[in-house]
Amino acid sequence: MAGGGDFYGGRPLAALGVNPERGVLRLSFVHYTTRAEMDKLLNALDDVL
């Protein structure tokens, strides 16, 4: 699962200099997330970043 926003952490994010308009990305993993899924995610993040 992936989500975006401030996740009710606006003050700490502001203290870290995170633009509140952009927020942050939160990714959730569980025991059945496969290695192939992780590799796909990491490759996509490499492409975007």
Gaussian input, Z-matrix of N, CA and C with variables (Angstrom, degrees):
# hf/3-21g

backbone

0 1
 N
 C     1     B1
 C     2     B2     1     A1
 N     3     B3     2     A2     1     D1
 C     4     B4     3     A3     2     D2
 C     5     B5     4     A4     3     D3
 N     6     B6     5     A5     4     D4
 C     7     B7     6     A6     5     D5
 C     8     B8     7     A7     6     D6
 N     9     B9     8     A8     7     D7
 C    10    B10     9     A9     8     D8
 C    11    B11    10    A10     9     D9
 N    12    B12    11    A11    10    D10
 C    13    B13    12    A12    11    D11
 C    14    B14    13    A13    12    D12
 N    15    B15    14    A14    13    D13
 C    16    B16    15    A15    14    D14
 C    17    B17    16    A16    15    D15
 N    18    B18    17    A17    16    D16
 C    19    B19    18    A18    17    D17
 C    20    B20    19    A19    18    D18
 N    21    B21    20    A20    19    D19
 C    22    B22    21    A21    20    D20
 C    23    B23    22    A22    21    D21
 N    24    B24    23    A23    22    D22
 C    25    B25    24    A24    23    D23
 C    26    B26    25    A25    24    D24
 N    27    B27    26    A26    25    D25
 C    28    B28    27    A27    26    D26
 C    29    B29    28    A28    27    D27
 N    30    B30    29    A29    28    D28
 C    31    B31    30    A30    29    D29
 C    32    B32    31    A31    30    D30
 N    33    B33    32    A32    31    D31
 C    34    B34    33    A33    32    D32
 C    35    B35    34    A34    33    D33
 N    36    B36    35    A35    34    D34
 C    37    B37    36    A36    35    D35
 C    38    B38    37    A37    36    D36
 N    39    B39    38    A38    37    D37
 C    40    B40    39    A39    38    D38
 C    41    B41    40    A40    39    D39
 N    42    B42    41    A41    40    D40
 C    43    B43    42    A42    41    D41
 C    44    B44    43    A43    42    D42
 N    45    B45    44    A44    43    D43
 C    46    B46    45    A45    44    D44
 C    47    B47    46    A46    45    D45
 N    48    B48    47    A47    46    D46
 C    49    B49    48    A48    47    D47
 C    50    B50    49    A49    48    D48
 N    51    B51    50    A50    49    D49
 C    52    B52    51    A51    50    D50
 C    53    B53    52    A52    51    D51
 N    54    B54    53    A53    52    D52
 C    55    B55    54    A54    53    D53
 C    56    B56    55    A55    54    D54
 N    57    B57    56    A56    55    D55
 C    58    B58    57    A57    56    D56
 C    59    B59    58    A58    57    D57
 N    60    B60    59    A59    58    D58
 C    61    B61    60    A60    59    D59
 C    62    B62    61    A61    60    D60
 N    63    B63    62    A62    61    D61
 C    64    B64    63    A63    62    D62
 C    65    B65    64    A64    63    D63
 N    66    B66    65    A65    64    D64
 C    67    B67    66    A66    65    D65
 C    68    B68    67    A67    66    D66
 N    69    B69    68    A68    67    D67
 C    70    B70    69    A69    68    D68
 C    71    B71    70    A70    69    D69
 N    72    B72    71    A71    70    D70
 C    73    B73    72    A72    71    D71
 C    74    B74    73    A73    72    D72
 N    75    B75    74    A74    73    D73
 C    76    B76    75    A75    74    D74
 C    77    B77    76    A76    75    D75
 N    78    B78    77    A77    76    D76
 C    79    B79    78    A78    77    D77
 C    80    B80    79    A79    78    D78
 N    81    B81    80    A80    79    D79
 C    82    B82    81    A81    80    D80
 C    83    B83    82    A82    81    D81
 N    84    B84    83    A83    82    D82
 C    85    B85    84    A84    83    D83
 C    86    B86    85    A85    84    D84
 N    87    B87    86    A86    85    D85
 C    88    B88    87    A87    86    D86
 C    89    B89    88    A88    87    D87
 N    90    B90    89    A89    88    D88
 C    91    B91    90    A90    89    D89
 C    92    B92    91    A91    90    D90
 N    93    B93    92    A92    91    D91
 C    94    B94    93    A93    92    D92
 C    95    B95    94    A94    93    D93
 N    96    B96    95    A95    94    D94
 C    97    B97    96    A96    95    D95
 C    98    B98    97    A97    96    D96
 N    99    B99    98    A98    97    D97
 C   100   B100    99    A99    98    D98
 C   101   B101   100   A100    99    D99
 N   102   B102   101   A101   100   D100
 C   103   B103   102   A102   101   D101
 C   104   B104   103   A103   102   D102
 N   105   B105   104   A104   103   D103
 C   106   B106   105   A105   104   D104
 C   107   B107   106   A106   105   D105
 N   108   B108   107   A107   106   D106
 C   109   B109   108   A108   107   D107
 C   110   B110   109   A109   108   D108
 N   111   B111   110   A110   109   D109
 C   112   B112   111   A111   110   D110
 C   113   B113   112   A112   111   D111
 N   114   B114   113   A113   112   D112
 C   115   B115   114   A114   113   D113
 C   116   B116   115   A115   114   D114
 N   117   B117   116   A116   115   D115
 C   118   B118   117   A117   116   D116
 C   119   B119   118   A118   117   D117
 N   120   B120   119   A119   118   D118
 C   121   B121   120   A120   119   D119
 C   122   B122   121   A121   120   D120
 N   123   B123   122   A122   121   D121
 C   124   B124   123   A123   122   D122
 C   125   B125   124   A124   123   D123
 N   126   B126   125   A125   124   D124
 C   127   B127   126   A126   125   D125
 C   128   B128   127   A127   126   D126
 N   129   B129   128   A128   127   D127
 C   130   B130   129   A129   128   D128
 C   131   B131   130   A130   129   D129
 N   132   B132   131   A131   130   D130
 C   133   B133   132   A132   131   D131
 C   134   B134   133   A133   132   D132
 N   135   B135   134   A134   133   D133
 C   136   B136   135   A135   134   D134
 C   137   B137   136   A136   135   D135
 N   138   B138   137   A137   136   D136
 C   139   B139   138   A138   137   D137
 C   140   B140   139   A139   138   D138
 N   141   B141   140   A140   139   D139
 C   142   B142   141   A141   140   D140
 C   143   B143   142   A142   141   D141
 N   144   B144   143   A143   142   D142
 C   145   B145   144   A144   143   D143
 C   146   B146   145   A145   144   D144

   B1=1.4357
   B2=1.5218
   B3=1.2968
   B4=1.4598
   B5=1.5213
   B6=1.3100
   B7=1.4572
   B8=1.5147
   B9=1.3120
   B10=1.4518
   B11=1.5126
   B12=1.3144
   B13=1.4573
   B14=1.5135
   B15=1.3360
   B16=1.4677
   B17=1.5263
   B18=1.3332
   B19=1.4658
   B20=1.5289
   B21=1.3325
   B22=1.4694
   B23=1.5238
   B24=1.3194
   B25=1.4601
   B26=1.5141
   B27=1.3162
   B28=1.4651
   B29=1.5133
   B30=1.3171
   B31=1.4718
   B32=1.5225
   B33=1.3347
   B34=1.4760
   B35=1.5305
   B36=1.3287
   B37=1.4618
   B38=1.5217
   B39=1.3283
   B40=1.4653
   B41=1.5271
   B42=1.3292
   B43=1.4660
   B44=1.5270
   B45=1.3356
   B46=1.4641
   B47=1.5281
   B48=1.3318
   B49=1.4560
   B50=1.5157
   B51=1.3338
   B52=1.4614
   B53=1.5211
   B54=1.3112
   B55=1.4533
   B56=1.5296
   B57=1.3405
   B58=1.4563
   B59=1.5310
   B60=1.3275
   B61=1.4697
   B62=1.5293
   B63=1.3152
   B64=1.4675
   B65=1.5115
   B66=1.3271
   B67=1.4566
   B68=1.5184
   B69=1.3158
   B70=1.4550
   B71=1.5191
   B72=1.3081
   B73=1.4648
   B74=1.5143
   B75=1.3292
   B76=1.4685
   B77=1.5155
   B78=1.3274
   B79=1.4588
   B80=1.5238
   B81=1.3189
   B82=1.4634
   B83=1.5235
   B84=1.2998
   B85=1.4582
   B86=1.5193
   B87=1.3070
   B88=1.4599
   B89=1.5165
   B90=1.3065
   B91=1.4653
   B92=1.5236
   B93=1.3349
   B94=1.4610
   B95=1.5240
   B96=1.3340
   B97=1.4595
   B98=1.5280
   B99=1.3200
   B100=1.4670
   B101=1.5284
   B102=1.3033
   B103=1.4619
   B104=1.5277
   B105=1.3342
   B106=1.4687
   B107=1.5276
   B108=1.3281
   B109=1.4625
   B110=1.5206
   B111=1.3195
   B112=1.4641
   B113=1.5267
   B114=1.3271
   B115=1.4641
   B116=1.5265
   B117=1.3439
   B118=1.4647
   B119=1.5266
   B120=1.3252
   B121=1.4635
   B122=1.5224
   B123=1.3192
   B124=1.4603
   B125=1.5240
   B126=1.3083
   B127=1.4714
   B128=1.5154
   B129=1.3278
   B130=1.4614
   B131=1.5294
   B132=1.3363
   B133=1.4575
   B134=1.5234
   B135=1.3160
   B136=1.4804
   B137=1.5219
   B138=1.3274
   B139=1.4698
   B140=1.5261
   B141=1.3310
   B142=1.4615
   B143=1.5282
   B144=1.3185
   B145=1.4466
   B146=1.5088
   A1=109.12
   A2=116.24
   A3=121.77
   A4=108.75
   A5=115.18
   A6=120.45
   A7=109.78
   A8=115.51
   A9=120.55
   A10=110.76
   A11=115.75
   A12=121.26
   A13=110.86
   A14=116.09
   A15=118.58
   A16=112.42
   A17=117.28
   A18=122.80
   A19=112.07
   A20=114.51
   A21=122.78
   A22=112.48
   A23=116.35
   A24=120.27
   A25=112.04
   A26=116.33
   A27=120.50
   A28=114.29
   A29=117.39
   A30=119.85
   A31=111.92
   A32=119.82
   A33=117.98
   A34=112.73
   A35=116.79
   A36=118.94
   A37=110.91
   A38=116.74
   A39=119.96
   A40=110.50
   A41=116.60
   A42=120.49
   A43=111.15
   A44=116.71
   A45=121.02
   A46=112.11
   A47=116.61
   A48=120.20
   A49=114.22
   A50=117.15
   A51=120.48
   A52=109.17
   A53=116.58
   A54=122.43
   A55=108.61
   A56=118.82
   A57=120.48
   A58=113.44
   A59=117.66
   A60=120.69
   A61=111.37
   A62=116.34
   A63=120.49
   A64=112.27
   A65=117.82
   A66=120.98
   A67=112.12
   A68=115.40
   A69=121.90
   A70=109.77
   A71=115.64
   A72=123.22
   A73=108.45
   A74=116.31
   A75=120.74
   A76=107.83
   A77=115.46
   A78=121.72
   A79=109.14
   A80=115.90
   A81=120.89
   A82=109.65
   A83=115.33
   A84=121.50
   A85=109.28
   A86=116.01
   A87=121.10
   A88=108.58
   A89=115.53
   A90=120.98
   A91=113.98
   A92=118.99
   A93=119.56
   A94=113.37
   A95=118.80
   A96=121.42
   A97=107.47
   A98=116.41
   A99=119.86
   A100=111.46
   A101=114.59
   A102=121.10
   A103=110.54
   A104=116.42
   A105=120.43
   A106=110.92
   A107=117.25
   A108=120.61
   A109=111.09
   A110=116.52
   A111=120.50
   A112=110.53
   A113=116.91
   A114=120.77
   A115=110.94
   A116=116.49
   A117=121.02
   A118=110.59
   A119=116.37
   A120=120.88
   A121=110.86
   A122=117.26
   A123=120.65
   A124=111.68
   A125=117.16
   A126=120.25
   A127=110.83
   A128=117.52
   A129=120.74
   A130=110.58
   A131=117.54
   A132=120.16
   A133=111.56
   A134=116.65
   A135=120.03
   A136=110.55
   A137=117.01
   A138=121.25
   A139=111.24
   A140=116.48
   A141=121.01
   A142=112.22
   A143=116.23
   A144=119.81
   A145=111.62
   D1=144.18
   D2=176.97
   D3=-132.44
   D4=140.77
   D5=178.25
   D6=-141.74
   D7=159.66
   D8=178.51
   D9=-133.46
   D10=154.76
   D11=178.97
   D12=140.07
   D13=-157.34
   D14=178.79
   D15=-103.84
   D16=-10.42
   D17=176.43
   D18=50.99
   D19=40.52
   D20=178.18
   D21=62.28
   D22=23.36
   D23=179.17
   D24=-118.53
   D25=40.65
   D26=-176.00
   D27=-58.38
   D28=-44.01
   D29=-178.41
   D30=-66.67
   D31=-48.36
   D32=177.42
   D33=-62.21
   D34=-38.08
   D35=178.94
   D36=-65.33
   D37=-40.44
   D38=177.26
   D39=-62.13
   D40=-39.53
   D41=178.82
   D42=-64.54
   D43=-27.78
   D44=178.02
   D45=-86.78
   D46=-2.71
   D47=179.10
   D48=82.90
   D49=18.13
   D50=178.75
   D51=-79.02
   D52=129.86
   D53=178.46
   D54=-65.57
   D55=120.16
   D56=-178.06
   D57=-64.40
   D58=-22.08
   D59=176.34
   D60=-69.45
   D61=-28.20
   D62=-177.25
   D63=-95.90
   D64=-38.30
   D65=-179.31
   D66=69.75
   D67=-155.38
   D68=-177.92
   D69=-133.86
   D70=167.12
   D71=176.88
   D72=-106.48
   D73=130.95
   D74=176.62
   D75=-119.20
   D76=127.69
   D77=179.52
   D78=-114.55
   D79=137.97
   D80=179.91
   D81=-116.48
   D82=138.68
   D83=179.57
   D84=-130.46
   D85=154.31
   D86=175.34
   D87=-135.96
   D88=177.16
   D89=-174.25
   D90=-61.14
   D91=-20.77
   D92=-179.31
   D93=-96.78
   D94=7.39
   D95=173.33
   D96=-69.62
   D97=125.80
   D98=-174.76
   D99=-85.97
   D100=162.76
   D101=176.35
   D102=-61.06
   D103=-39.14
   D104=179.55
   D105=-63.39
   D106=-38.94
   D107=177.63
   D108=-65.62
   D109=-40.30
   D110=177.99
   D111=-64.66
   D112=-43.44
   D113=178.42
   D114=-61.28
   D115=-41.07
   D116=178.62
   D117=-62.42
   D118=-43.50
   D119=178.78
   D120=-63.07
   D121=-48.62
   D122=-177.96
   D123=-63.24
   D124=-38.03
   D125=176.85
   D126=-65.38
   D127=-40.98
   D128=178.63
   D129=-64.88
   D130=-41.45
   D131=177.41
   D132=-64.39
   D133=-39.20
   D134=175.86
   D135=-59.74
   D136=-42.02
   D137=179.91
   D138=-64.07
   D139=-41.46
   D140=-176.04
   D141=-76.42
   D142=-40.18
   D143=-175.82
   D144=-86.58

